[in-house]
Amino acid sequence: MIALTVNGKRRELEAPMSLISYLQSLGVSLKFIAVAYNGTVLRREEFSSVILGDGDVLEIVRPVGGG
């Protein structure tokens, strides 16, 4: 079992998986998010090269409109 922290909450995965696969499983639009992986903000083209493992920390930010 893989334990991650995503936006401050503990999440579990059955096995290691790519960041892009994880984001797709959440149903988020990859075009409109920013991701920090273990404290480093990633470029969108880096998403597919990151493999999530035990103890990793993600911050996923989506823009919010309003006034």
CHARMM internal coordinates of N, CA and C (Angstrom, degrees):
IC EDIT
DIST 1 N 1 CA 1.4610
DIST 1 CA 1 C 1.5308
ANGL 1 N 1 CA 1 C 108.41
DIST 1 C 2 N 1.3188
ANGL 1 CA 1 C 2 N 115.90
DIHE 1 N 1 CA 1 C 2 N 135.40
DIST 2 N 2 CA 1.4613
ANGL 1 C 2 N 2 CA 123.32
DIHE 1 CA 1 C 2 N 2 CA 179.21
DIST 2 CA 2 C 1.5292
ANGL 2 N 2 CA 2 C 107.97
DIHE 1 C 2 N 2 CA 2 C -104.11
DIST 2 C 3 N 1.3168
ANGL 2 CA 2 C 3 N 117.03
DIHE 2 N 2 CA 2 C 3 N 126.56
DIST 3 N 3 CA 1.4662
ANGL 2 C 3 N 3 CA 121.43
DIHE 2 CA 2 C 3 N 3 CA 177.59
DIST 3 CA 3 C 1.5238
ANGL 3 N 3 CA 3 C 109.04
DIHE 2 C 3 N 3 CA 3 C -107.12
DIST 3 C 4 N 1.3246
ANGL 3 CA 3 C 4 N 116.15
DIHE 3 N 3 CA 3 C 4 N 126.27
DIST 4 N 4 CA 1.4600
ANGL 3 C 4 N 4 CA 123.69
DIHE 3 CA 3 C 4 N 4 CA 178.53
DIST 4 CA 4 C 1.5224
ANGL 4 N 4 CA 4 C 109.21
DIHE 3 C 4 N 4 CA 4 C -120.42
DIST 4 C 5 N 1.3114
ANGL 4 CA 4 C 5 N 115.68
DIHE 4 N 4 CA 4 C 5 N 161.24
DIST 5 N 5 CA 1.4570
ANGL 4 C 5 N 5 CA 120.94
DIHE 4 CA 4 C 5 N 5 CA 167.74
DIST 5 CA 5 C 1.5177
ANGL 5 N 5 CA 5 C 106.09
DIHE 4 C 5 N 5 CA 5 C -114.57
DIST 5 C 6 N 1.3297
ANGL 5 CA 5 C 6 N 116.55
DIHE 5 N 5 CA 5 C 6 N 119.04
DIST 6 N 6 CA 1.4610
ANGL 5 C 6 N 6 CA 122.08
DIHE 5 CA 5 C 6 N 6 CA -178.58
DIST 6 CA 6 C 1.5206
ANGL 6 N 6 CA 6 C 107.79
DIHE 5 C 6 N 6 CA 6 C -120.81
DIST 6 C 7 N 1.3229
ANGL 6 CA 6 C 7 N 116.07
DIHE 6 N 6 CA 6 C 7 N 115.93
DIST 7 N 7 CA 1.4691
ANGL 6 C 7 N 7 CA 122.23
DIHE 6 CA 6 C 7 N 7 CA -177.90
DIST 7 CA 7 C 1.5306
ANGL 7 N 7 CA 7 C 111.23
DIHE 6 C 7 N 7 CA 7 C 50.67
DIST 7 C 8 N 1.3271
ANGL 7 CA 7 C 8 N 115.30
DIHE 7 N 7 CA 7 C 8 N 42.51
DIST 8 N 8 CA 1.4612
ANGL 7 C 8 N 8 CA 121.39
DIHE 7 CA 7 C 8 N 8 CA 175.21
DIST 8 CA 8 C 1.5159
ANGL 8 N 8 CA 8 C 115.82
DIHE 7 C 8 N 8 CA 8 C 84.67
DIST 8 C 9 N 1.3292
ANGL 8 CA 8 C 9 N 117.84
DIHE 8 N 8 CA 8 C 9 N -1.06
DIST 9 N 9 CA 1.4642
ANGL 8 C 9 N 9 CA 120.60
DIHE 8 CA 8 C 9 N 9 CA -178.77
DIST 9 CA 9 C 1.5222
ANGL 9 N 9 CA 9 C 110.75
DIHE 8 C 9 N 9 CA 9 C -117.79
DIST 9 C 10 N 1.3191
ANGL 9 CA 9 C 10 N 115.55
DIHE 9 N 9 CA 9 C 10 N 143.43
DIST 10 N 10 CA 1.4598
ANGL 9 C 10 N 10 CA 120.96
DIHE 9 CA 9 C 10 N 10 CA 178.86
DIST 10 CA 10 C 1.5263
ANGL 10 N 10 CA 10 C 110.01
DIHE 9 C 10 N 10 CA 10 C -73.29
DIST 10 C 11 N 1.3248
ANGL 10 CA 10 C 11 N 115.43
DIHE 10 N 10 CA 10 C 11 N 132.83
DIST 11 N 11 CA 1.4645
ANGL 10 C 11 N 11 CA 123.03
DIHE 10 CA 10 C 11 N 11 CA 176.17
DIST 11 CA 11 C 1.5162
ANGL 11 N 11 CA 11 C 107.42
DIHE 10 C 11 N 11 CA 11 C -130.77
DIST 11 C 12 N 1.3290
ANGL 11 CA 11 C 12 N 116.52
DIHE 11 N 11 CA 11 C 12 N 151.54
DIST 12 N 12 CA 1.4613
ANGL 11 C 12 N 12 CA 120.50
DIHE 11 CA 11 C 12 N 12 CA 179.44
DIST 12 CA 12 C 1.5155
ANGL 12 N 12 CA 12 C 110.64
DIHE 11 C 12 N 12 CA 12 C -123.49
DIST 12 C 13 N 1.3212
ANGL 12 CA 12 C 13 N 115.14
DIHE 12 N 12 CA 12 C 13 N 143.51
DIST 13 N 13 CA 1.4592
ANGL 12 C 13 N 13 CA 122.97
DIHE 12 CA 12 C 13 N 13 CA 175.30
DIST 13 CA 13 C 1.5210
ANGL 13 N 13 CA 13 C 108.10
DIHE 12 C 13 N 13 CA 13 C -121.11
DIST 13 C 14 N 1.3102
ANGL 13 CA 13 C 14 N 116.54
DIHE 13 N 13 CA 13 C 14 N 151.14
DIST 14 N 14 CA 1.4663
ANGL 13 C 14 N 14 CA 120.94
DIHE 13 CA 13 C 14 N 14 CA 178.01
DIST 14 CA 14 C 1.5286
ANGL 14 N 14 CA 14 C 111.38
DIHE 13 C 14 N 14 CA 14 C -67.98
DIST 14 C 15 N 1.3392
ANGL 14 CA 14 C 15 N 116.50
DIHE 14 N 14 CA 14 C 15 N -36.66
DIST 15 N 15 CA 1.4637
ANGL 14 C 15 N 15 CA 121.88
DIHE 14 CA 14 C 15 N 15 CA -175.94
DIST 15 CA 15 C 1.5288
ANGL 15 N 15 CA 15 C 108.31
DIHE 14 C 15 N 15 CA 15 C -154.63
DIST 15 C 16 N 1.3327
ANGL 15 CA 15 C 16 N 117.36
DIHE 15 N 15 CA 15 C 16 N 165.28
DIST 16 N 16 CA 1.4686
ANGL 15 C 16 N 16 CA 118.79
DIHE 15 CA 15 C 16 N 16 CA 175.85
DIST 16 CA 16 C 1.5292
ANGL 16 N 16 CA 16 C 110.37
DIHE 15 C 16 N 16 CA 16 C -55.98
DIST 16 C 17 N 1.3298
ANGL 16 CA 16 C 17 N 116.12
DIHE 16 N 16 CA 16 C 17 N 145.67
DIST 17 N 17 CA 1.4668
ANGL 16 C 17 N 17 CA 120.71
DIHE 16 CA 16 C 17 N 17 CA 177.07
DIST 17 CA 17 C 1.5113
ANGL 17 N 17 CA 17 C 109.04
DIHE 16 C 17 N 17 CA 17 C -149.04
DIST 17 C 18 N 1.3156
ANGL 17 CA 17 C 18 N 115.93
DIHE 17 N 17 CA 17 C 18 N 160.48
DIST 18 N 18 CA 1.4616
ANGL 17 C 18 N 18 CA 119.20
DIHE 17 CA 17 C 18 N 18 CA 179.53
DIST 18 CA 18 C 1.5280
ANGL 18 N 18 CA 18 C 109.92
DIHE 17 C 18 N 18 CA 18 C -70.95
DIST 18 C 19 N 1.2984
ANGL 18 CA 18 C 19 N 114.80
DIHE 18 N 18 CA 18 C 19 N 151.62
DIST 19 N 19 CA 1.4613
ANGL 18 C 19 N 19 CA 120.31
DIHE 18 CA 18 C 19 N 19 CA 177.89
DIST 19 CA 19 C 1.5249
ANGL 19 N 19 CA 19 C 110.20
DIHE 18 C 19 N 19 CA 19 C -59.36
DIST 19 C 20 N 1.3223
ANGL 19 CA 19 C 20 N 117.17
DIHE 19 N 19 CA 19 C 20 N -42.97
DIST 20 N 20 CA 1.4659
ANGL 19 C 20 N 20 CA 119.43
DIHE 19 CA 19 C 20 N 20 CA -177.78
DIST 20 CA 20 C 1.5252
ANGL 20 N 20 CA 20 C 110.74
DIHE 19 C 20 N 20 CA 20 C -62.83
DIST 20 C 21 N 1.3191
ANGL 20 CA 20 C 21 N 117.99
DIHE 20 N 20 CA 20 C 21 N -39.24
DIST 21 N 21 CA 1.4687
ANGL 20 C 21 N 21 CA 120.69
DIHE 20 CA 20 C 21 N 21 CA 177.32
DIST 21 CA 21 C 1.5178
ANGL 21 N 21 CA 21 C 110.81
DIHE 20 C 21 N 21 CA 21 C -65.03
DIST 21 C 22 N 1.3260
ANGL 21 CA 21 C 22 N 116.81
DIHE 21 N 21 CA 21 C 22 N -40.13
DIST 22 N 22 CA 1.4639
ANGL 21 C 22 N 22 CA 120.40
DIHE 21 CA 21 C 22 N 22 CA 179.02
DIST 22 CA 22 C 1.5298
ANGL 22 N 22 CA 22 C 110.40
DIHE 21 C 22 N 22 CA 22 C -63.52
DIST 22 C 23 N 1.3262
ANGL 22 CA 22 C 23 N 116.65
DIHE 22 N 22 CA 22 C 23 N -45.57
DIST 23 N 23 CA 1.4678
ANGL 22 C 23 N 23 CA 120.14
DIHE 22 CA 22 C 23 N 23 CA 179.81
DIST 23 CA 23 C 1.5212
ANGL 23 N 23 CA 23 C 110.91
DIHE 22 C 23 N 23 CA 23 C -62.45
DIST 23 C 24 N 1.3233
ANGL 23 CA 23 C 24 N 117.15
DIHE 23 N 23 CA 23 C 24 N -40.91
DIST 24 N 24 CA 1.4614
ANGL 23 C 24 N 24 CA 120.59
DIHE 23 CA 23 C 24 N 24 CA 178.19
DIST 24 CA 24 C 1.5277
ANGL 24 N 24 CA 24 C 110.92
DIHE 23 C 24 N 24 CA 24 C -64.17
DIST 24 C 25 N 1.3400
ANGL 24 CA 24 C 25 N 116.84
DIHE 24 N 24 CA 24 C 25 N -36.24
DIST 25 N 25 CA 1.4625
ANGL 24 C 25 N 25 CA 119.80
DIHE 24 CA 24 C 25 N 25 CA 178.88
DIST 25 CA 25 C 1.5322
ANGL 25 N 25 CA 25 C 111.72
DIHE 24 C 25 N 25 CA 25 C -66.38
DIST 25 C 26 N 1.3305
ANGL 25 CA 25 C 26 N 116.52
DIHE 25 N 25 CA 25 C 26 N -24.73
DIST 26 N 26 CA 1.4685
ANGL 25 C 26 N 26 CA 120.90
DIHE 25 CA 25 C 26 N 26 CA 176.74
DIST 26 CA 26 C 1.5260
ANGL 26 N 26 CA 26 C 111.65
DIHE 25 C 26 N 26 CA 26 C -80.84
DIST 26 C 27 N 1.3252
ANGL 26 CA 26 C 27 N 116.79
DIHE 26 N 26 CA 26 C 27 N -14.82
DIST 27 N 27 CA 1.4543
ANGL 26 C 27 N 27 CA 120.80
DIHE 26 CA 26 C 27 N 27 CA 179.94
DIST 27 CA 27 C 1.5178
ANGL 27 N 27 CA 27 C 114.18
DIHE 26 C 27 N 27 CA 27 C 78.56
DIST 27 C 28 N 1.3295
ANGL 27 CA 27 C 28 N 117.19
DIHE 27 N 27 CA 27 C 28 N 20.52
DIST 28 N 28 CA 1.4630
ANGL 27 C 28 N 28 CA 119.73
DIHE 27 CA 27 C 28 N 28 CA 179.47
DIST 28 CA 28 C 1.5225
ANGL 28 N 28 CA 28 C 109.94
DIHE 27 C 28 N 28 CA 28 C -86.58
DIST 28 C 29 N 1.3162
ANGL 28 CA 28 C 29 N 116.13
DIHE 28 N 28 CA 28 C 29 N 148.26
DIST 29 N 29 CA 1.4576
ANGL 28 C 29 N 29 CA 121.19
DIHE 28 CA 28 C 29 N 29 CA 176.50
DIST 29 CA 29 C 1.5276
ANGL 29 N 29 CA 29 C 108.05
DIHE 28 C 29 N 29 CA 29 C -77.49
DIST 29 C 30 N 1.3055
ANGL 29 CA 29 C 30 N 116.43
DIHE 29 N 29 CA 29 C 30 N 118.51
DIST 30 N 30 CA 1.4659
ANGL 29 C 30 N 30 CA 120.55
DIHE 29 CA 29 C 30 N 30 CA -178.07
DIST 30 CA 30 C 1.5216
ANGL 30 N 30 CA 30 C 111.96
DIHE 29 C 30 N 30 CA 30 C -65.55
DIST 30 C 31 N 1.3095
ANGL 30 CA 30 C 31 N 116.41
DIHE 30 N 30 CA 30 C 31 N -20.34
DIST 31 N 31 CA 1.4586
ANGL 30 C 31 N 31 CA 121.07
DIHE 30 CA 30 C 31 N 31 CA -178.56
DIST 31 CA 31 C 1.5292
ANGL 31 N 31 CA 31 C 112.71
DIHE 30 C 31 N 31 CA 31 C -72.50
DIST 31 C 32 N 1.3171
ANGL 31 CA 31 C 32 N 116.61
DIHE 31 N 31 CA 31 C 32 N -27.01
DIST 32 N 32 CA 1.4666
ANGL 31 C 32 N 32 CA 120.34
DIHE 31 CA 31 C 32 N 32 CA -171.70
DIST 32 CA 32 C 1.5217
ANGL 32 N 32 CA 32 C 113.98
DIHE 31 C 32 N 32 CA 32 C -119.49
DIST 32 C 33 N 1.3356
ANGL 32 CA 32 C 33 N 117.42
DIHE 32 N 32 CA 32 C 33 N 36.53
DIST 33 N 33 CA 1.4637
ANGL 32 C 33 N 33 CA 119.41
DIHE 32 CA 32 C 33 N 33 CA 177.16
DIST 33 CA 33 C 1.5227
ANGL 33 N 33 CA 33 C 110.30
DIHE 32 C 33 N 33 CA 33 C -133.80
DIST 33 C 34 N 1.3131
ANGL 33 CA 33 C 34 N 114.58
DIHE 33 N 33 CA 33 C 34 N 160.19
DIST 34 N 34 CA 1.4612
ANGL 33 C 34 N 34 CA 122.74
DIHE 33 CA 33 C 34 N 34 CA 169.57
DIST 34 CA 34 C 1.5233
ANGL 34 N 34 CA 34 C 106.21
DIHE 33 C 34 N 34 CA 34 C -122.04
DIST 34 C 35 N 1.3253
ANGL 34 CA 34 C 35 N 116.46
DIHE 34 N 34 CA 34 C 35 N 142.32
DIST 35 N 35 CA 1.4607
ANGL 34 C 35 N 35 CA 120.71
DIHE 34 CA 34 C 35 N 35 CA -177.87
DIST 35 CA 35 C 1.5139
ANGL 35 N 35 CA 35 C 109.97
DIHE 34 C 35 N 35 CA 35 C -130.14
DIST 35 C 36 N 1.3330
ANGL 35 CA 35 C 36 N 115.28
DIHE 35 N 35 CA 35 C 36 N 130.71
DIST 36 N 36 CA 1.4602
ANGL 35 C 36 N 36 CA 121.46
DIHE 35 CA 35 C 36 N 36 CA 169.82
DIST 36 CA 36 C 1.5248
ANGL 36 N 36 CA 36 C 107.19
DIHE 35 C 36 N 36 CA 36 C -106.85
DIST 36 C 37 N 1.3122
ANGL 36 CA 36 C 37 N 115.90
DIHE 36 N 36 CA 36 C 37 N 129.29
DIST 37 N 37 CA 1.4635
ANGL 36 C 37 N 37 CA 122.93
DIHE 36 CA 36 C 37 N 37 CA -178.45
DIST 37 CA 37 C 1.5194
ANGL 37 N 37 CA 37 C 108.05
DIHE 36 C 37 N 37 CA 37 C -116.73
DIST 37 C 38 N 1.3244
ANGL 37 CA 37 C 38 N 116.04
DIHE 37 N 37 CA 37 C 38 N 113.73
DIST 38 N 38 CA 1.4622
ANGL 37 C 38 N 38 CA 121.94
DIHE 37 CA 37 C 38 N 38 CA -177.29
DIST 38 CA 38 C 1.5300
ANGL 38 N 38 CA 38 C 111.73
DIHE 37 C 38 N 38 CA 38 C 50.55
DIST 38 C 39 N 1.3459
ANGL 38 CA 38 C 39 N 115.40
DIHE 38 N 38 CA 38 C 39 N 42.19
DIST 39 N 39 CA 1.4536
ANGL 38 C 39 N 39 CA 121.60
DIHE 38 CA 38 C 39 N 39 CA 174.56
DIST 39 CA 39 C 1.5154
ANGL 39 N 39 CA 39 C 115.58
DIHE 38 C 39 N 39 CA 39 C 88.45
DIST 39 C 40 N 1.3292
ANGL 39 CA 39 C 40 N 118.47
DIHE 39 N 39 CA 39 C 40 N -1.63
DIST 40 N 40 CA 1.4618
ANGL 39 C 40 N 40 CA 121.87
DIHE 39 CA 39 C 40 N 40 CA -179.46
DIST 40 CA 40 C 1.5223
ANGL 40 N 40 CA 40 C 109.47
DIHE 39 C 40 N 40 CA 40 C -114.39
DIST 40 C 41 N 1.3328
ANGL 40 CA 40 C 41 N 116.28
DIHE 40 N 40 CA 40 C 41 N 125.75
DIST 41 N 41 CA 1.4561
ANGL 40 C 41 N 41 CA 120.38
DIHE 40 CA 40 C 41 N 41 CA 177.62
DIST 41 CA 41 C 1.5260
ANGL 41 N 41 CA 41 C 108.19
DIHE 40 C 41 N 41 CA 41 C -73.54
DIST 41 C 42 N 1.3281
ANGL 41 CA 41 C 42 N 115.19
DIHE 41 N 41 CA 41 C 42 N 129.10
DIST 42 N 42 CA 1.4599
ANGL 41 C 42 N 42 CA 121.20
DIHE 41 CA 41 C 42 N 42 CA -176.88
DIST 42 CA 42 C 1.5215
ANGL 42 N 42 CA 42 C 111.74
DIHE 41 C 42 N 42 CA 42 C -95.94
DIST 42 C 43 N 1.3343
ANGL 42 CA 42 C 43 N 115.24
DIHE 42 N 42 CA 42 C 43 N 147.96
DIST 43 N 43 CA 1.4602
ANGL 42 C 43 N 43 CA 120.87
DIHE 42 CA 42 C 43 N 43 CA 168.37
DIST 43 CA 43 C 1.5285
ANGL 43 N 43 CA 43 C 106.76
DIHE 42 C 43 N 43 CA 43 C -78.95
DIST 43 C 44 N 1.3042
ANGL 43 CA 43 C 44 N 117.10
DIHE 43 N 43 CA 43 C 44 N 150.10
DIST 44 N 44 CA 1.4585
ANGL 43 C 44 N 44 CA 122.13
DIHE 43 CA 43 C 44 N 44 CA -177.15
DIST 44 CA 44 C 1.5334
ANGL 44 N 44 CA 44 C 111.96
DIHE 43 C 44 N 44 CA 44 C -55.38
DIST 44 C 45 N 1.3125
ANGL 44 CA 44 C 45 N 117.52
DIHE 44 N 44 CA 44 C 45 N -37.36
DIST 45 N 45 CA 1.4646
ANGL 44 C 45 N 45 CA 120.25
DIHE 44 CA 44 C 45 N 45 CA -179.17
DIST 45 CA 45 C 1.5330
ANGL 45 N 45 CA 45 C 112.69
DIHE 44 C 45 N 45 CA 45 C -69.83
DIST 45 C 46 N 1.3245
ANGL 45 CA 45 C 46 N 117.91
DIHE 45 N 45 CA 45 C 46 N -12.08
DIST 46 N 46 CA 1.4631
ANGL 45 C 46 N 46 CA 121.68
DIHE 45 CA 45 C 46 N 46 CA 177.43
DIST 46 CA 46 C 1.5362
ANGL 46 N 46 CA 46 C 112.97
DIHE 45 C 46 N 46 CA 46 C -86.30
DIST 46 C 47 N 1.3256
ANGL 46 CA 46 C 47 N 118.09
DIHE 46 N 46 CA 46 C 47 N -14.95
DIST 47 N 47 CA 1.4678
ANGL 46 C 47 N 47 CA 121.38
DIHE 46 CA 46 C 47 N 47 CA -174.72
DIST 47 CA 47 C 1.5288
ANGL 47 N 47 CA 47 C 112.73
DIHE 46 C 47 N 47 CA 47 C -53.99
DIST 47 C 48 N 1.3195
ANGL 47 CA 47 C 48 N 117.00
DIHE 47 N 47 CA 47 C 48 N -43.52
DIST 48 N 48 CA 1.4695
ANGL 47 C 48 N 48 CA 119.69
DIHE 47 CA 47 C 48 N 48 CA -174.42
DIST 48 CA 48 C 1.5201
ANGL 48 N 48 CA 48 C 113.24
DIHE 47 C 48 N 48 CA 48 C -73.90
DIST 48 C 49 N 1.3372
ANGL 48 CA 48 C 49 N 118.32
DIHE 48 N 48 CA 48 C 49 N -17.20
DIST 49 N 49 CA 1.4700
ANGL 48 C 49 N 49 CA 120.37
DIHE 48 CA 48 C 49 N 49 CA -178.59
DIST 49 CA 49 C 1.5272
ANGL 49 N 49 CA 49 C 113.30
DIHE 48 C 49 N 49 CA 49 C -91.11
DIST 49 C 50 N 1.3359
ANGL 49 CA 49 C 50 N 117.52
DIHE 49 N 49 CA 49 C 50 N -9.18
DIST 50 N 50 CA 1.4672
ANGL 49 C 50 N 50 CA 121.43
DIHE 49 CA 49 C 50 N 50 CA -178.72
DIST 50 CA 50 C 1.5280
ANGL 50 N 50 CA 50 C 109.58
DIHE 49 C 50 N 50 CA 50 C -90.16
DIST 50 C 51 N 1.3334
ANGL 50 CA 50 C 51 N 115.84
DIHE 50 N 50 CA 50 C 51 N 126.29
DIST 51 N 51 CA 1.4605
ANGL 50 C 51 N 51 CA 121.78
DIHE 50 CA 50 C 51 N 51 CA 175.08
DIST 51 CA 51 C 1.5307
ANGL 51 N 51 CA 51 C 107.64
DIHE 50 C 51 N 51 CA 51 C -107.03
DIST 51 C 52 N 1.3194
ANGL 51 CA 51 C 52 N 116.23
DIHE 51 N 51 CA 51 C 52 N 122.40
DIST 52 N 52 CA 1.4613
ANGL 51 C 52 N 52 CA 121.39
DIHE 51 CA 51 C 52 N 52 CA -178.19
DIST 52 CA 52 C 1.5225
ANGL 52 N 52 CA 52 C 110.29
DIHE 51 C 52 N 52 CA 52 C -75.08
DIST 52 C 53 N 1.3224
ANGL 52 CA 52 C 53 N 115.08
DIHE 52 N 52 CA 52 C 53 N 134.72
DIST 53 N 53 CA 1.4525
ANGL 52 C 53 N 53 CA 120.76
DIHE 52 CA 52 C 53 N 53 CA 179.48
DIST 53 CA 53 C 1.5210
ANGL 53 N 53 CA 53 C 111.35
DIHE 52 C 53 N 53 CA 53 C -133.32
DIST 53 C 54 N 1.3101
ANGL 53 CA 53 C 54 N 115.54
DIHE 53 N 53 CA 53 C 54 N 176.71
DIST 54 N 54 CA 1.4611
ANGL 53 C 54 N 54 CA 122.03
DIHE 53 CA 53 C 54 N 54 CA -177.65
DIST 54 CA 54 C 1.5234
ANGL 54 N 54 CA 54 C 110.93
DIHE 53 C 54 N 54 CA 54 C -58.85
DIST 54 C 55 N 1.3340
ANGL 54 CA 54 C 55 N 116.35
DIHE 54 N 54 CA 54 C 55 N 130.32
DIST 55 N 55 CA 1.4509
ANGL 54 C 55 N 55 CA 122.19
DIHE 54 CA 54 C 55 N 55 CA 176.72
DIST 55 CA 55 C 1.5163
ANGL 55 N 55 CA 55 C 115.00
DIHE 54 C 55 N 55 CA 55 C 89.23
DIST 55 C 56 N 1.3304
ANGL 55 CA 55 C 56 N 118.05
DIHE 55 N 55 CA 55 C 56 N -3.99
DIST 56 N 56 CA 1.4611
ANGL 55 C 56 N 56 CA 119.84
DIHE 55 CA 55 C 56 N 56 CA 179.71
DIST 56 CA 56 C 1.5208
ANGL 56 N 56 CA 56 C 110.97
DIHE 55 C 56 N 56 CA 56 C -66.92
DIST 56 C 57 N 1.3453
ANGL 56 CA 56 C 57 N 114.34
DIHE 56 N 56 CA 56 C 57 N 153.03
DIST 57 N 57 CA 1.4623
ANGL 56 C 57 N 57 CA 121.57
DIHE 56 CA 56 C 57 N 57 CA -179.92
DIST 57 CA 57 C 1.5230
ANGL 57 N 57 CA 57 C 108.29
DIHE 56 C 57 N 57 CA 57 C -124.09
DIST 57 C 58 N 1.3391
ANGL 57 CA 57 C 58 N 115.92
DIHE 57 N 57 CA 57 C 58 N 125.72
DIST 58 N 58 CA 1.4605
ANGL 57 C 58 N 58 CA 122.26
DIHE 57 CA 57 C 58 N 58 CA 177.59
DIST 58 CA 58 C 1.5127
ANGL 58 N 58 CA 58 C 110.13
DIHE 57 C 58 N 58 CA 58 C -118.13
DIST 58 C 59 N 1.3117
ANGL 58 CA 58 C 59 N 115.25
DIHE 58 N 58 CA 58 C 59 N 142.25
DIST 59 N 59 CA 1.4600
ANGL 58 C 59 N 59 CA 122.25
DIHE 58 CA 58 C 59 N 59 CA 167.80
DIST 59 CA 59 C 1.5115
ANGL 59 N 59 CA 59 C 105.45
DIHE 58 C 59 N 59 CA 59 C -123.31
DIST 59 C 60 N 1.3138
ANGL 59 CA 59 C 60 N 116.47
DIHE 59 N 59 CA 59 C 60 N 120.08
DIST 60 N 60 CA 1.4640
ANGL 59 C 60 N 60 CA 122.84
DIHE 59 CA 59 C 60 N 60 CA -178.56
DIST 60 CA 60 C 1.5162
ANGL 60 N 60 CA 60 C 107.37
DIHE 59 C 60 N 60 CA 60 C -114.22
DIST 60 C 61 N 1.3379
ANGL 60 CA 60 C 61 N 115.68
DIHE 60 N 60 CA 60 C 61 N 120.84
DIST 61 N 61 CA 1.4666
ANGL 60 C 61 N 61 CA 120.96
DIHE 60 CA 60 C 61 N 61 CA -175.05
DIST 61 CA 61 C 1.5224
ANGL 61 N 61 CA 61 C 108.99
DIHE 60 C 61 N 61 CA 61 C -120.06
DIST 61 C 62 N 1.3243
ANGL 61 CA 61 C 62 N 115.58
DIHE 61 N 61 CA 61 C 62 N 131.87
DIST 62 N 62 CA 1.4586
ANGL 61 C 62 N 62 CA 122.14
DIHE 61 CA 61 C 62 N 62 CA 176.29
DIST 62 CA 62 C 1.5297
ANGL 62 N 62 CA 62 C 108.24
DIHE 61 C 62 N 62 CA 62 C -117.28
DIST 62 C 63 N 1.3369
ANGL 62 CA 62 C 63 N 117.23
DIHE 62 N 62 CA 62 C 63 N 141.02
DIST 63 N 63 CA 1.4660
ANGL 62 C 63 N 63 CA 118.56
DIHE 62 CA 62 C 63 N 63 CA 178.08
DIST 63 CA 63 C 1.5271
ANGL 63 N 63 CA 63 C 110.86
DIHE 62 C 63 N 63 CA 63 C -67.81
DIST 63 C 64 N 1.3097
ANGL 63 CA 63 C 64 N 115.09
DIHE 63 N 63 CA 63 C 64 N 147.92
DIST 64 N 64 CA 1.4581
ANGL 63 C 64 N 64 CA 121.53
DIHE 63 CA 63 C 64 N 64 CA 179.20
DIST 64 CA 64 C 1.5419
ANGL 64 N 64 CA 64 C 107.51
DIHE 63 C 64 N 64 CA 64 C -125.32
DIST 64 C 65 N 1.3104
ANGL 64 CA 64 C 65 N 116.28
DIHE 64 N 64 CA 64 C 65 N 127.31
DIST 65 N 65 CA 1.4554
ANGL 64 C 65 N 65 CA 120.03
DIHE 64 CA 64 C 65 N 65 CA 177.82
DIST 65 CA 65 C 1.5234
ANGL 65 N 65 CA 65 C 110.84
DIHE 64 C 65 N 65 CA 65 C -87.91
DIST 65 C 66 N 1.2785
ANGL 65 CA 65 C 66 N 115.15
DIHE 65 N 65 CA 65 C 66 N 162.23
DIST 66 N 66 CA 1.4607
ANGL 65 C 66 N 66 CA 119.44
DIHE 65 CA 65 C 66 N 66 CA 177.48
DIST 66 CA 66 C 1.5075
ANGL 66 N 66 CA 66 C 110.73
DIHE 65 C 66 N 66 CA 66 C 150.85
DIST 66 C 67 N 1.2821
ANGL 66 CA 66 C 67 N 114.21
DIHE 66 N 66 CA 66 C 67 N 178.54
DIST 67 N 67 CA 1.4515
ANGL 66 C 67 N 67 CA 116.01
DIHE 66 CA 66 C 67 N 67 CA -177.24
DIST 67 CA 67 C 1.4797
ANGL 67 N 67 CA 67 C 112.77
DIHE 66 C 67 N 67 CA 67 C -147.53
END
COOR INIT
IC SEED 1 N 1 CA 1 C
IC BUILD
